[in-house]
Amino acid sequence: MISQKWIKDTIERLTSHEGVKGVVITSAEGIPLSSTLSSDETEKIAAFVTSIVDKARKIINELGTGKLNFLTVDASKKELLIASEKDYILIVLR
Amino acid sequence: MIDVKLFEKILNDLIKSESGIRKVILVDRTGLTIAHASKFSYYPVDIDGIGAIASAVFVASEEQGKNLDIGELMLVTSEFEQGKIFAASCGKGVLCVITDSDVNIGMVRLLMKRAATELGKVLDEFLAEQPTLPAAEDETRDKLKSALDKLEEF
């Protein structure tokens, strides 16, 4: 179960790393729980990343390769590091 | 002149953009259905009735917001065991979306906001249009005038 303290500590720890441009924590339903970005950007990232994670989970389930733990989206300008848990998704923009 | 099919196009784009969306209804604030789009369903559903209730719920919540002075109402979500109903403001209308229970809420909210902005503009333009009535012929006008005069005599 995630708490406010855990969210605060996690965001502080992640943003202290060099190159980290933002951190978003969202529920499995795509509702943002906490973020260091603007509300518009947070809403967009949470919605689309939840959609990717959902699709990735379905693929992994079909292939029978276990449980989805981590996902990386490497684009030309930014990199998205996505850690997926049962109840929440942790997203780091680098 | 606004093409009314534009409403259906926006609603169809919305319904296709997320797999969990079952129905999309555009209603005005009085509860009248303007346009709707649905995915195939075995069970017949009273679209007009659902749209009217969604509009009534939205307007009622809006009134609560006014009484509490907490600003404009953006979105109403009703969560059920086997589905969700979202209602969002779009200009002079209300956009109602019916989804499965396990839908990506964040995505639905985002898509609804985008569609509502687009629909709001089209709807305002559509409602601002003046209806063009056919010009009555002189003879008909004279007959109506004389009939009215007779009525006034009584």
gemmi code that builds the backbone of each chain (N, CA, C; Angstrom):
import gemmi

chains = {
    "A": [
        ("MET", (0.855, -1.208, 0.000), (0.000, 0.000, 0.000), (0.883, 1.249, 0.000)),
        ("ILE", (0.631, 2.154, -0.923), (1.469, 3.345, -0.984), (0.922, 4.451, -0.079)),
        ("SER", (1.857, 5.178, 0.544), (1.450, 6.266, 1.442), (1.976, 7.589, 0.889)),
        ("GLN", (1.481, 8.685, 1.434), (1.929, 10.015, 1.019), (3.432, 10.175, 1.254)),
        ("LYS", (3.901, 9.600, 2.383), (5.320, 9.704, 2.736), (6.170, 8.964, 1.694)),
        ("TRP", (5.700, 7.767, 1.325), (6.432, 6.967, 0.336), (6.501, 7.724, -0.998)),
        ("ILE", (5.386, 8.323, -1.395), (5.333, 9.077, -2.657), (6.330, 10.242, -2.614)),
        ("LYS", (6.306, 10.990, -1.498), (7.173, 12.162, -1.350), (8.652, 11.746, -1.385)),
        ("ASP", (8.986, 10.707, -0.613), (10.374, 10.231, -0.544), (10.852, 9.731, -1.904)),
        ("THR", (9.979, 8.979, -2.587), (10.348, 8.409, -3.890), (10.603, 9.523, -4.898)),
        ("ILE", (9.714, 10.506, -4.930), (9.882, 11.617, -5.884), (11.162, 12.398, -5.579)),
        ("GLU", (11.408, 12.649, -4.300), (12.627, 13.391, -3.907), (13.883, 12.624, -4.323)),
        ("ARG", (13.862, 11.314, -4.071), (15.026, 10.472, -4.385), (15.283, 10.443, -5.902)),
        ("LEU", (14.219, 10.302, -6.661), (14.367, 10.198, -8.119), (14.786, 11.526, -8.745)),
        ("THR", (14.185, 12.626, -8.280), (14.520, 13.936, -8.886), (15.946, 14.387, -8.530)),
        ("SER", (16.520, 13.793, -7.470), (17.886, 14.175, -7.094), (18.918, 13.609, -8.089)),
        ("HIS", (18.501, 12.631, -8.906), (19.420, 12.065, -9.895), (19.598, 13.009, -11.071)),
        ("GLU", (20.813, 13.053, -11.573), (21.125, 13.935, -12.700), (20.383, 13.474, -13.971)),
        ("GLY", (19.843, 14.412, -14.701), (19.177, 14.078, -15.971), (17.692, 13.805, -15.842)),
        ("VAL", (17.179, 13.679, -14.625), (15.753, 13.402, -14.444), (14.953, 14.696, -14.663)),
        ("LYS", (14.050, 14.675, -15.670), (13.277, 15.886, -16.011), (11.922, 15.915, -15.328)),
        ("GLY", (11.463, 14.784, -14.890), (10.161, 14.747, -14.212), (9.808, 13.363, -13.728)),
        ("VAL", (8.942, 13.318, -12.714), (8.483, 12.040, -12.163), (6.960, 12.097, -12.046)),
        ("VAL", (6.298, 11.044, -12.494), (4.835, 10.969, -12.373), (4.483, 9.628, -11.722)),
        ("ILE", (3.614, 9.666, -10.728), (3.095, 8.417, -10.157), (1.601, 8.409, -10.454)),
        ("THR", (1.160, 7.345, -11.095), (-0.249, 7.272, -11.484), (-0.886, 5.965, -11.008)),
        ("SER", (-2.193, 5.980, -10.837), (-2.891, 4.755, -10.454), (-2.983, 3.849, -11.683)),
        ("ALA", (-3.325, 2.593, -11.478), (-3.436, 1.658, -12.608), (-4.565, 2.063, -13.555)),
        ("GLU", (-5.458, 2.923, -13.097), (-6.571, 3.402, -13.937), (-6.229, 4.683, -14.693)),
        ("GLY", (-5.003, 5.166, -14.528), (-4.569, 6.352, -15.261), (-4.844, 7.674, -14.563)),
        ("ILE", (-5.189, 7.599, -13.266), (-5.422, 8.839, -12.519), (-4.106, 9.234, -11.837)),
        ("PRO", (-3.576, 10.419, -12.136), (-2.309, 10.820, -11.534), (-2.408, 10.949, -10.006)),
        ("LEU", (-1.416, 10.399, -9.305), (-1.408, 10.482, -7.833), (-0.468, 11.589, -7.373)),
        ("SER", (0.652, 11.719, -8.076), (1.605, 12.768, -7.739), (2.512, 13.028, -8.948)),
        ("SER", (3.006, 14.254, -9.041), (3.840, 14.577, -10.198), (4.686, 15.811, -9.941)),
        ("THR", (5.788, 15.913, -10.681), (6.615, 17.121, -10.593), (6.407, 17.983, -11.848)),
        ("LEU", (5.514, 17.551, -12.712), (5.265, 18.271, -13.971), (3.966, 19.083, -13.894)),
        ("SER", (3.675, 19.834, -14.960), (2.436, 20.625, -14.998), (1.232, 19.680, -15.070)),
        ("SER", (0.052, 20.168, -14.674), (-1.119, 19.276, -14.622), (-1.509, 18.742, -15.999)),
        ("ASP", (-1.365, 19.576, -17.036), (-1.713, 19.137, -18.396), (-0.799, 18.009, -18.863)),
        ("GLU", (0.514, 18.231, -18.636), (1.508, 17.240, -19.059), (1.339, 15.947, -18.252)),
        ("THR", (1.078, 16.101, -16.966), (0.902, 14.937, -16.083), (-0.282, 14.095, -16.543)),
        ("GLU", (-1.399, 14.769, -16.823), (-2.618, 14.073, -17.242), (-2.379, 13.288, -18.540)),
        ("LYS", (-1.663, 13.932, -19.464), (-1.377, 13.309, -20.758), (-0.458, 12.102, -20.582)),
        ("ILE", (0.634, 12.286, -19.845), (1.598, 11.195, -19.640), (0.935, 10.023, -18.914)),
        ("ALA", (0.195, 10.328, -17.858), (-0.467, 9.268, -17.069), (-1.422, 8.456, -17.951)),
        ("ALA", (-2.202, 9.146, -18.773), (-3.184, 8.466, -19.624), (-2.512, 7.566, -20.654)),
        ("PHE", (-1.524, 8.111, -21.362), (-0.902, 7.332, -22.444), (-0.010, 6.213, -21.912)),
        ("VAL", (0.724, 6.495, -20.853), (1.611, 5.449, -20.305), (0.774, 4.295, -19.738)),
        ("THR", (-0.334, 4.609, -19.069), (-1.208, 3.550, -18.540), (-1.732, 2.679, -19.676)),
        ("SER", (-2.010, 3.342, -20.799), (-2.501, 2.609, -21.967), (-1.424, 1.654, -22.507)),
        ("ILE", (-0.171, 2.133, -22.574), (0.946, 1.277, -23.056), (1.140, 0.100, -22.098)),
        ("VAL", (1.150, 0.397, -20.793), (1.377, -0.642, -19.779), (0.292, -1.714, -19.870)),
        ("ASP", (-0.936, -1.259, -20.075), (-2.063, -2.184, -20.201), (-1.859, -3.129, -21.385)),
        ("LYS", (-1.421, -2.544, -22.506), (-1.191, -3.347, -23.721), (-0.007, -4.292, -23.508)),
        ("ALA", (1.074, -3.783, -22.888), (2.261, -4.605, -22.631), (1.917, -5.782, -21.719)),
        ("ARG", (1.071, -5.536, -20.727), (0.641, -6.602, -19.799), (-0.117, -7.693, -20.565)),
        ("LYS", (-0.968, -7.246, -21.488), (-1.755, -8.204, -22.282), (-0.829, -9.065, -23.143)),
        ("ILE", (0.181, -8.420, -23.755), (1.134, -9.150, -24.607), (1.877, -10.190, -23.770)),
        ("ILE", (2.402, -9.737, -22.624), (3.167, -10.623, -21.745), (2.311, -11.790, -21.262)),
        ("ASN", (1.068, -11.485, -20.986), (0.125, -12.520, -20.543), (-0.106, -13.557, -21.652)),
        ("GLU", (-0.281, -13.042, -22.888), (-0.496, -13.931, -24.041), (0.724, -14.808, -24.298)),
        ("LEU", (1.917, -14.199, -24.140), (3.148, -14.938, -24.414), (3.549, -15.853, -23.253)),
        ("GLY", (2.915, -15.648, -22.114), (3.205, -16.468, -20.937), (4.611, -16.257, -20.402)),
        ("THR", (5.063, -14.990, -20.457), (6.433, -14.707, -20.010), (6.491, -14.105, -18.601)),
        ("GLY", (5.495, -14.331, -17.814), (5.519, -13.881, -16.410), (4.831, -12.571, -16.166)),
        ("LYS", (5.457, -11.719, -15.329), (4.830, -10.467, -14.907), (5.611, -9.280, -15.452)),
        ("LEU", (4.894, -8.237, -15.857), (5.582, -7.042, -16.367), (6.181, -6.270, -15.196)),
        ("ASN", (7.495, -6.018, -15.258), (8.145, -5.259, -14.190), (8.561, -3.862, -14.619)),
        ("PHE", (9.156, -3.795, -15.800), (9.751, -2.528, -16.221), (9.641, -2.344, -17.734)),
        ("LEU", (9.497, -1.091, -18.128), (9.318, -0.779, -19.550), (10.113, 0.495, -19.856)),
        ("THR", (10.802, 0.514, -20.971), (11.547, 1.722, -21.345), (11.075, 2.198, -22.721)),
        ("VAL", (10.784, 3.474, -22.822), (10.429, 4.056, -24.121), (11.519, 5.068, -24.449)),
        ("ASP", (12.312, 4.726, -25.439), (13.463, 5.561, -25.774), (13.145, 6.378, -27.025)),
        ("ALA", (12.960, 7.670, -26.864), (12.661, 8.547, -28.004), (13.871, 9.447, -28.277)),
        ("SER", (13.821, 10.188, -29.386), (14.990, 11.000, -29.752), (15.267, 12.136, -28.763)),
        ("LYS", (14.203, 12.676, -28.153), (14.417, 13.810, -27.238), (14.399, 13.393, -25.769)),
        ("LYS", (13.545, 12.453, -25.424), (13.393, 12.049, -24.022), (13.329, 10.531, -23.896)),
        ("GLU", (13.496, 10.085, -22.669), (13.385, 8.661, -22.383), (12.379, 8.489, -21.248)),
        ("LEU", (11.508, 7.515, -21.411), (10.515, 7.240, -20.353), (10.872, 5.927, -19.681)),
        ("LEU", (11.062, 5.975, -18.379), (11.354, 4.756, -17.626), (10.085, 4.439, -16.821)),
        ("ILE", (9.510, 3.290, -17.067), (8.211, 2.973, -16.471), (8.297, 1.723, -15.611)),
        ("ALA", (8.013, 1.891, -14.332), (7.994, 0.741, -13.412), (6.536, 0.446, -13.098)),
        ("SER", (6.123, -0.771, -13.391), (4.708, -1.107, -13.213), (4.492, -2.008, -12.001)),
        ("GLU", (3.612, -1.594, -11.134), (3.201, -2.409, -9.978), (1.711, -2.702, -10.125)),
        ("LYS", (1.158, -3.494, -9.214), (-0.249, -3.891, -9.342), (-1.195, -2.670, -9.271)),
        ("ASP", (-0.962, -1.812, -8.281), (-1.892, -0.696, -8.049), (-1.455, 0.636, -8.630)),
        ("TYR", (-0.178, 0.761, -8.937), (0.305, 2.057, -9.423), (1.416, 1.889, -10.463)),
        ("ILE", (1.712, 2.978, -11.162), (2.779, 2.994, -12.171), (3.678, 4.196, -11.874)),
        ("LEU", (4.974, 3.917, -11.844), (5.952, 4.975, -11.578), (6.632, 5.334, -12.900)),
        ("ILE", (6.566, 6.608, -13.265), (7.128, 7.038, -14.559), (8.216, 8.085, -14.323)),
        ("VAL", (9.366, 7.867, -14.944), (10.450, 8.844, -14.845), (10.777, 9.332, -16.251)),
        ("LEU", (10.827, 10.645, -16.412), (11.204, 11.250, -17.697), (12.666, 11.653, -17.628)),
        ("ARG", (13.438, 11.175, -18.584), (14.865, 11.480, -18.552), (15.320, 12.046, -19.894)),
    ],
    "B": [
        ("MET", (-23.240, 27.276, -43.036), (-24.143, 26.184, -42.622), (-23.309, 25.027, -42.055)),
        ("ILE", (-23.654, 24.616, -40.841), (-22.910, 23.534, -40.185), (-23.425, 22.177, -40.683)),
        ("ASP", (-22.498, 21.291, -40.987), (-22.879, 19.943, -41.375), (-23.080, 19.133, -40.084)),
        ("VAL", (-24.328, 18.664, -39.873), (-24.631, 17.952, -38.617), (-23.846, 16.642, -38.497)),
        ("LYS", (-23.340, 16.164, -39.643), (-22.546, 14.937, -39.605), (-21.209, 15.144, -38.892)),
        ("LEU", (-20.853, 16.412, -38.721), (-19.602, 16.735, -38.024), (-19.666, 16.256, -36.573)),
        ("PHE", (-20.847, 16.357, -35.962), (-21.035, 15.871, -34.583), (-20.769, 14.368, -34.522)),
        ("GLU", (-21.372, 13.660, -35.482), (-21.219, 12.198, -35.510), (-19.770, 11.802, -35.746)),
        ("LYS", (-19.075, 12.570, -36.571), (-17.667, 12.268, -36.862), (-16.830, 12.385, -35.574)),
        ("ILE", (-17.060, 13.466, -34.829), (-16.298, 13.673, -33.588), (-16.616, 12.551, -32.595)),
        ("LEU", (-17.890, 12.185, -32.483), (-18.296, 11.127, -31.550), (-17.737, 9.769, -31.980)),
        ("ASN", (-17.730, 9.512, -33.297), (-17.170, 8.246, -33.797), (-15.668, 8.168, -33.544)),
        ("ASP", (-14.976, 9.291, -33.737), (-13.530, 9.321, -33.464), (-13.271, 9.027, -31.990)),
        ("LEU", (-14.119, 9.582, -31.129), (-13.964, 9.383, -29.682), (-14.203, 7.922, -29.300)),
        ("ILE", (-15.234, 7.327, -29.820), (-15.576, 5.943, -29.455), (-14.509, 4.957, -29.949)),
        ("LYS", (-13.859, 5.308, -31.075), (-12.839, 4.420, -31.638), (-11.492, 4.564, -30.927)),
        ("SER", (-11.296, 5.678, -30.220), (-9.973, 5.937, -29.659), (-9.675, 5.190, -28.359)),
        ("GLU", (-10.661, 4.569, -27.736), (-10.395, 3.800, -26.514), (-11.311, 2.576, -26.502)),
        ("SER", (-10.702, 1.413, -26.292), (-11.471, 0.166, -26.437), (-12.597, 0.016, -25.404)),
        ("GLY", (-12.444, 0.613, -24.244), (-13.443, 0.443, -23.182), (-14.697, 1.300, -23.329)),
        ("ILE", (-14.702, 2.204, -24.308), (-15.864, 3.096, -24.471), (-16.973, 2.366, -25.231)),
        ("ARG", (-18.170, 2.335, -24.628), (-19.303, 1.621, -25.252), (-20.212, 2.552, -26.035)),
        ("LYS", (-20.551, 3.677, -25.414), (-21.486, 4.611, -26.055), (-21.062, 6.061, -25.797)),
        ("VAL", (-21.349, 6.911, -26.762), (-21.080, 8.344, -26.608), (-22.343, 9.090, -27.030)),
        ("ILE", (-22.816, 9.972, -26.162), (-24.049, 10.719, -26.479), (-23.802, 12.213, -26.270)),
        ("LEU", (-24.247, 12.998, -27.231), (-24.176, 14.453, -27.081), (-25.590, 14.965, -26.870)),
        ("VAL", (-25.819, 15.618, -25.735), (-27.155, 16.151, -25.424), (-27.059, 17.640, -25.125)),
        ("ASP", (-28.186, 18.318, -25.228), (-28.166, 19.725, -24.811), (-28.566, 19.798, -23.333)),
        ("ARG", (-28.524, 21.006, -22.760), (-28.761, 21.135, -21.310), (-30.203, 20.796, -20.913)),
        ("THR", (-31.104, 20.733, -21.888), (-32.480, 20.358, -21.556), (-32.684, 18.845, -21.649)),
        ("GLY", (-31.664, 18.131, -22.102), (-31.741, 16.672, -22.158), (-32.067, 16.089, -23.517)),
        ("LEU", (-32.152, 16.942, -24.523), (-32.456, 16.447, -25.883), (-31.194, 15.902, -26.547)),
        ("THR", (-31.326, 14.727, -27.161), (-30.166, 14.118, -27.823), (-29.869, 14.846, -29.131)),
        ("ILE", (-28.605, 15.229, -29.313), (-28.195, 15.907, -30.550), (-27.571, 14.880, -31.500)),
        ("ALA", (-26.688, 14.034, -30.957), (-26.055, 12.981, -31.765), (-25.564, 11.884, -30.832)),
        ("HIS", (-25.360, 10.704, -31.370), (-24.808, 9.617, -30.545), (-24.072, 8.597, -31.387)),
        ("ALA", (-23.187, 7.844, -30.734), (-22.452, 6.762, -31.408), (-22.354, 5.604, -30.433)),
        ("SER", (-22.530, 4.378, -30.953), (-22.500, 3.207, -30.074), (-21.696, 2.085, -30.694)),
        ("LYS", (-21.116, 1.256, -29.818), (-20.496, 0.027, -30.294), (-21.580, -1.027, -30.278)),
        ("PHE", (-21.375, -2.092, -31.019), (-22.402, -3.131, -31.119), (-22.791, -3.668, -29.731)),
        ("SER", (-24.088, -3.801, -29.510), (-24.562, -4.329, -28.233), (-25.743, -5.265, -28.486)),
        ("TYR", (-25.806, -6.353, -27.709), (-26.915, -7.304, -27.860), (-28.204, -6.737, -27.267)),
        ("TYR", (-28.042, -5.881, -26.281), (-29.207, -5.380, -25.552), (-29.638, -4.003, -26.058)),
        ("PRO", (-30.921, -3.848, -26.379), (-31.372, -2.522, -26.822), (-31.323, -1.519, -25.668)),
        ("VAL", (-30.824, -0.339, -25.949), (-30.677, 0.677, -24.899), (-31.398, 1.946, -25.330)),
        ("ASP", (-32.102, 2.553, -24.380), (-32.809, 3.804, -24.654), (-31.810, 4.967, -24.592)),
        ("ILE", (-31.215, 5.263, -25.731), (-30.182, 6.308, -25.814), (-30.716, 7.665, -25.352)),
        ("ASP", (-31.918, 8.018, -25.834), (-32.500, 9.327, -25.476), (-32.701, 9.452, -23.974)),
        ("GLY", (-33.171, 8.348, -23.348), (-33.405, 8.345, -21.901), (-32.110, 8.500, -21.129)),
        ("ILE", (-31.081, 7.762, -21.552), (-29.779, 7.839, -20.871), (-29.195, 9.243, -20.997)),
        ("GLY", (-29.289, 9.796, -22.204), (-28.781, 11.146, -22.444), (-29.504, 12.177, -21.589)),
        ("ALA", (-30.820, 12.026, -21.493), (-31.629, 12.980, -20.709), (-31.253, 12.904, -19.223)),
        ("ILE", (-31.070, 11.663, -18.700), (-30.713, 11.516, -17.273), (-29.303, 12.075, -17.031)),
        ("ALA", (-28.366, 11.759, -17.960), (-26.987, 12.260, -17.811), (-26.985, 13.785, -17.770)),
        ("SER", (-27.792, 14.389, -18.645), (-27.869, 15.842, -18.692), (-28.456, 16.390, -17.383)),
        ("ALA", (-29.504, 15.714, -16.874), (-30.147, 16.167, -15.626), (-29.173, 16.071, -14.449)),
        ("VAL", (-28.429, 14.960, -14.396), (-27.440, 14.772, -13.312), (-26.368, 15.856, -13.411)),
        ("PHE", (-25.917, 16.118, -14.633), (-24.871, 17.120, -14.835), (-25.355, 18.507, -14.413)),
        ("VAL", (-26.564, 18.857, -14.863), (-27.106, 20.189, -14.548), (-27.338, 20.335, -13.036)),
        ("ALA", (-27.777, 19.232, -12.389), (-27.995, 19.257, -10.933), (-26.669, 19.483, -10.197)),
        ("SER", (-25.624, 18.779, -10.637), (-24.301, 18.956, -10.009), (-23.783, 20.367, -10.244)),
        ("GLU", (-24.061, 20.883, -11.431), (-23.637, 22.232, -11.786), (-24.268, 23.255, -10.837)),
        ("GLU", (-25.542, 23.007, -10.504), (-26.288, 23.884, -9.606), (-25.666, 23.850, -8.198)),
        ("GLN", (-25.270, 22.643, -7.783), (-24.595, 22.504, -6.475), (-23.313, 23.330, -6.453)),
        ("GLY", (-22.562, 23.250, -7.550), (-21.315, 24.004, -7.669), (-21.555, 25.501, -7.583)),
        ("LYS", (-22.661, 25.945, -8.204), (-22.995, 27.376, -8.174), (-23.328, 27.807, -6.741)),
        ("ASN", (-24.134, 26.954, -6.045), (-24.523, 27.266, -4.665), (-23.320, 27.326, -3.731)),
        ("LEU", (-22.331, 26.459, -3.994), (-21.139, 26.422, -3.148), (-20.060, 27.399, -3.610)),
        ("ASP", (-20.312, 28.038, -4.761), (-19.366, 28.975, -5.352), (-17.975, 28.348, -5.549)),
        ("ILE", (-17.975, 27.184, -6.193), (-16.689, 26.501, -6.444), (-16.371, 26.408, -7.946)),
        ("GLY", (-16.942, 27.317, -8.697), (-16.597, 27.421, -10.117), (-17.407, 26.533, -11.036)),
        ("GLU", (-16.937, 26.484, -12.280), (-17.639, 25.737, -13.326), (-17.438, 24.235, -13.155)),
        ("LEU", (-18.462, 23.474, -13.476), (-18.355, 22.008, -13.416), (-17.700, 21.507, -14.702)),
        ("MET", (-16.696, 20.653, -14.540), (-15.981, 20.118, -15.706), (-16.455, 18.710, -16.067)),
        ("LEU", (-16.511, 17.846, -15.060), (-16.789, 16.441, -15.360), (-17.497, 15.755, -14.195)),
        ("VAL", (-18.474, 14.911, -14.515), (-19.156, 14.104, -13.488), (-18.891, 12.636, -13.815)),
        ("THR", (-18.449, 11.872, -12.822), (-18.199, 10.447, -13.037), (-19.118, 9.635, -12.141)),
        ("SER", (-19.826, 8.675, -12.714), (-20.649, 7.752, -11.926), (-20.061, 6.360, -12.124)),
        ("GLU", (-19.663, 5.729, -11.019), (-19.032, 4.409, -11.125), (-20.004, 3.329, -10.679)),
        ("PHE", (-20.191, 2.337, -11.523), (-21.077, 1.212, -11.224), (-20.255, -0.078, -11.183)),
        ("GLU", (-20.886, -1.145, -10.757), (-20.171, -2.422, -10.674), (-19.627, -2.864, -12.033)),
        ("GLN", (-20.448, -2.658, -13.065), (-20.042, -3.168, -14.376), (-19.872, -2.081, -15.436)),
        ("GLY", (-19.651, -0.874, -14.994), (-19.425, 0.186, -15.977), (-19.329, 1.556, -15.337)),
        ("LYS", (-18.986, 2.516, -16.166), (-18.849, 3.890, -15.681), (-19.569, 4.839, -16.647)),
        ("ILE", (-20.099, 5.932, -16.077), (-20.711, 6.972, -16.920), (-19.986, 8.284, -16.632)),
        ("PHE", (-19.488, 8.909, -17.686), (-18.820, 10.204, -17.557), (-19.696, 11.247, -18.265)),
        ("ALA", (-19.801, 12.414, -17.684), (-20.525, 13.511, -18.341), (-19.671, 14.771, -18.229)),
        ("ALA", (-19.374, 15.363, -19.382), (-18.509, 16.555, -19.387), (-19.209, 17.705, -20.096)),
        ("SER", (-18.875, 18.906, -19.646), (-19.458, 20.097, -20.266), (-18.812, 20.339, -21.627)),
        ("CYS", (-19.625, 20.669, -22.638), (-19.043, 21.078, -23.933), (-19.886, 22.229, -24.477)),
        ("GLY", (-19.519, 23.419, -24.080), (-20.256, 24.619, -24.476), (-21.675, 24.577, -23.938)),
        ("LYS", (-22.650, 24.618, -24.866), (-24.047, 24.606, -24.432), (-24.591, 23.186, -24.330)),
        ("GLY", (-23.722, 22.209, -24.495), (-24.156, 20.808, -24.433), (-23.447, 20.019, -23.357)),
        ("VAL", (-23.829, 18.745, -23.259), (-23.201, 17.823, -22.301), (-22.774, 16.581, -23.087)),
        ("LEU", (-21.512, 16.212, -22.924), (-20.994, 15.022, -23.602), (-21.021, 13.870, -22.603)),
        ("CYS", (-21.740, 12.815, -22.955), (-21.903, 11.680, -22.047), (-21.201, 10.449, -22.647)),
        ("VAL", (-20.348, 9.806, -21.838), (-19.598, 8.634, -22.304), (-19.870, 7.459, -21.370)),
        ("ILE", (-20.248, 6.327, -21.938), (-20.518, 5.127, -21.138), (-19.413, 4.108, -21.437)),
        ("THR", (-18.779, 3.618, -20.385), (-17.617, 2.740, -20.575), (-17.735, 1.434, -19.782)),
        ("ASP", (-16.782, 0.527, -20.040), (-16.654, -0.682, -19.224), (-16.086, -0.279, -17.865)),
        ("SER", (-16.149, -1.191, -16.889), (-15.678, -0.835, -15.544), (-14.154, -0.722, -15.455)),
        ("ASP", (-13.424, -1.491, -16.295), (-11.954, -1.490, -16.186), (-11.281, -0.548, -17.195)),
        ("VAL", (-11.983, 0.484, -17.597), (-11.442, 1.423, -18.589), (-10.341, 2.300, -17.967)),
        ("ASN", (-9.450, 2.801, -18.821), (-8.398, 3.718, -18.380), (-9.046, 5.096, -18.146)),
        ("ILE", (-9.314, 5.402, -16.884), (-10.042, 6.645, -16.546), (-9.286, 7.889, -17.028)),
        ("GLY", (-7.972, 7.852, -16.841), (-7.141, 8.979, -17.260), (-7.280, 9.252, -18.747)),
        ("MET", (-7.280, 8.163, -19.519), (-7.393, 8.292, -20.973), (-8.777, 8.819, -21.364)),
        ("VAL", (-9.819, 8.297, -20.722), (-11.188, 8.752, -21.034), (-11.314, 10.247, -20.728)),
        ("ARG", (-10.786, 10.661, -19.583), (-10.835, 12.080, -19.204), (-10.142, 12.953, -20.251)),
        ("LEU", (-8.952, 12.500, -20.666), (-8.167, 13.257, -21.645), (-8.900, 13.344, -22.989)),
        ("LEU", (-9.409, 12.202, -23.443), (-10.120, 12.173, -24.728), (-11.394, 13.008, -24.671)),
        ("MET", (-12.083, 12.942, -23.523), (-13.326, 13.720, -23.371), (-13.048, 15.215, -23.391)),
        ("LYS", (-11.966, 15.619, -22.731), (-11.621, 17.046, -22.705), (-11.351, 17.555, -24.109)),
        ("ARG", (-10.610, 16.737, -24.893), (-10.284, 17.136, -26.265), (-11.549, 17.207, -27.123)),
        ("ALA", (-12.372, 16.166, -27.021), (-13.605, 16.129, -27.827), (-14.556, 17.244, -27.401)),
        ("ALA", (-14.629, 17.510, -26.086), (-15.545, 18.541, -25.578), (-15.175, 19.927, -26.111)),
        ("THR", (-13.879, 20.208, -26.212), (-13.442, 21.507, -26.743), (-13.899, 21.645, -28.197)),
        ("GLU", (-13.663, 20.572, -28.953), (-14.012, 20.569, -30.375), (-15.538, 20.675, -30.552)),
        ("LEU", (-16.267, 19.857, -29.774), (-17.735, 19.844, -29.881), (-18.336, 21.169, -29.431)),
        ("GLY", (-17.754, 21.746, -28.384), (-18.238, 23.025, -27.851), (-18.265, 24.103, -28.922)),
        ("LYS", (-17.166, 24.160, -29.711), (-17.061, 25.180, -30.772), (-18.134, 24.942, -31.842)),
        ("VAL", (-18.247, 23.679, -32.289), (-19.204, 23.343, -33.353), (-20.640, 23.568, -32.873)),
        ("LEU", (-20.891, 23.178, -31.620), (-22.236, 23.296, -31.053), (-22.663, 24.761, -30.914)),
        ("ASP", (-21.744, 25.594, -30.445), (-22.053, 27.022, -30.297), (-22.370, 27.649, -31.658)),
        ("GLU", (-21.570, 27.253, -32.658), (-21.777, 27.750, -34.018), (-23.133, 27.264, -34.552)),
        ("PHE", (-23.439, 25.998, -34.269), (-24.679, 25.363, -34.731), (-25.910, 26.031, -34.108)),
        ("LEU", (-25.825, 26.289, -32.798), (-26.966, 26.894, -32.097), (-27.134, 28.381, -32.407)),
        ("ALA", (-26.042, 29.010, -32.862), (-26.109, 30.442, -33.179), (-26.776, 30.689, -34.522)),
        ("GLU", (-26.839, 29.627, -35.353), (-27.448, 29.779, -36.684), (-28.938, 30.085, -36.579)),
        ("GLN", (-29.398, 31.039, -37.396), (-30.819, 31.395, -37.415), (-31.554, 30.463, -38.379)),
        ("PRO", (-32.666, 29.903, -37.973), (-33.390, 29.049, -38.912), (-33.975, 29.882, -40.058)),
        ("THR", (-33.832, 29.362, -41.255), (-34.357, 30.104, -42.416), (-35.755, 29.589, -42.744)),
        ("LEU", (-36.735, 30.470, -42.599), (-38.126, 30.096, -42.879), (-38.480, 30.449, -44.323)),
        ("PRO", (-39.262, 29.616, -44.981), (-39.651, 29.961, -46.355), (-40.554, 31.198, -46.352)),
        ("ALA", (-40.279, 32.110, -47.287), (-41.058, 33.355, -47.336), (-42.497, 33.052, -47.742)),
        ("ALA", (-43.429, 33.536, -46.954), (-44.839, 33.288, -47.274), (-45.252, 34.109, -48.489)),
        ("GLU", (-46.078, 33.515, -49.297), (-46.523, 34.234, -50.491), (-47.511, 35.332, -50.090)),
        ("ASP", (-47.596, 36.350, -50.936), (-48.444, 37.510, -50.633), (-49.897, 37.106, -50.363)),
        ("GLU", (-50.390, 36.202, -51.240), (-51.785, 35.775, -51.132), (-52.047, 35.111, -49.766)),
        ("THR", (-51.150, 34.221, -49.385), (-51.277, 33.496, -48.096), (-51.227, 34.501, -46.945)),
        ("ARG", (-50.300, 35.454, -47.082), (-50.138, 36.451, -46.019), (-51.424, 37.272, -45.843)),
        ("ASP", (-52.022, 37.665, -46.990), (-53.260, 38.449, -46.942), (-54.398, 37.659, -46.293)),
        ("LYS", (-54.467, 36.363, -46.662), (-55.516, 35.509, -46.093), (-55.350, 35.402, -44.582)),
        ("LEU", (-54.114, 35.205, -44.173), (-53.830, 35.085, -42.720), (-54.179, 36.365, -41.986)),
        ("LYS", (-53.873, 37.490, -42.649), (-54.131, 38.795, -42.042), (-55.630, 39.017, -41.855)),
        ("SER", (-56.391, 38.666, -42.913), (-57.846, 38.863, -42.829), (-58.459, 37.928, -41.776)),
        ("ALA", (-57.900, 36.706, -41.680), (-58.394, 35.761, -40.673), (-58.120, 36.276, -39.261)),
        ("LEU", (-56.942, 36.869, -39.111), (-56.583, 37.440, -37.802), (-57.486, 38.612, -37.439)),
        ("ASP", (-57.788, 39.430, -38.449), (-58.676, 40.575, -38.239), (-60.057, 40.116, -37.777)),
        ("LYS", (-60.546, 39.038, -38.441), (-61.854, 38.483, -38.075), (-61.845, 38.004, -36.628)),
        ("LEU", (-60.757, 37.362, -36.274), (-60.628, 36.845, -34.896), (-60.654, 37.982, -33.884)),
        ("GLU", (-59.961, 39.068, -34.247), (-59.896, 40.218, -33.351), (-61.272, 40.849, -33.143)),
        ("GLU", (-62.110, 40.771, -34.231), (-63.465, 41.340, -34.144), (-64.279, 40.644, -33.049)),
        ("PHE", (-64.039, 39.316, -32.896), (-64.751, 38.582, -31.857), (-64.301, 39.045, -30.488)),
    ],
}
model = gemmi.Model(1)
for chain_id, residues in chains.items():
    chain = gemmi.Chain(chain_id)
    for i, (resn, *xyz) in enumerate(residues, 1):
        res = gemmi.Residue()
        res.name, res.seqid = resn, gemmi.SeqId(i, " ")
        for name, pos in zip(("N", "CA", "C"), xyz):
            atom = gemmi.Atom()
            atom.name, atom.element = name, gemmi.Element(name[0])
            atom.pos, atom.b_iso = gemmi.Position(*pos), 0.0
            res.add_atom(atom)
        chain.add_residue(res)
    model.add_chain(chain)
structure = gemmi.Structure()
structure.add_model(model)
structure.setup_entities()
